[in-house]
C-alpha cells in the first residue's frame, strides 16, 4: 500500500496512475456505504477549497 501520495509538480500520466492506485488502496475494503460517505466528504472538502480560491482570486460569488 502507498503510505503517502506524492505527485510531481508537472502532474504526469504516472501521477494519474499513482492517484488511482492510492484511491483503490484506501477504498478496496470499504462497503458501498463507506465508499459513498468517503467520496461525499472528499467532494465537500474540494468544493470548499475551490470556493475559497474563487473568492480570493476572482471575487466570484459561490453557492456555499
N, C-alpha and C positions, 0 to 999 in steps of 0.2 A: 504494500500500500504506500502511496505517496504521502509523506508526513506533512509536507508544506508545498503549496503550489507556487512555483517560480516561473514566471514568464519573461520573455525578453522584451526590451523596450520597443522593438520593432514589430512585435506580435506576428510571428511567422506561422506557417502551417503546422510546424512542430508544436507551437504553443497551443493551437487549437486541439491537437491530439492530447496534450497534457491536461487541458481543461476537461475534456471529455472523460479521460481516464480517471482524473481526480473526482469528478462528479459521480462516475459509476461506482468507484470505491466507497464513497460516502453513502450512497443510496442503495447499494446492491442488496442489503439485508433488511431494508425497510419494507413495511407493509404499504399498501396503496395509500392508506390514510396518512401514514407518516410521511411518505413522499409528497403527497398533496400539501400537507402542512409545511414541510420543508421548503418547497418551491414557492408557496404563497408568502411565507416570511421573507424569503430572499427577494421576491418581487417587490414587496413593500419597502424593503431597505433600499433597493436600487431606485425605486420611484422617488423616495425621499431625497436621495443623493442627487438625482437628476434635477429635481425641483430646486434644491439648494443652489446648484450650479447655474441653473437658468436665472434664478433671482439675482444671484451675484453678478453674472456676466452680462445679462441682456435685459434684465428688468421685465422679463416675460411673466405674465400672470399665469399661475398654475391652479389646477383644480383642487389641490390638497392644502 
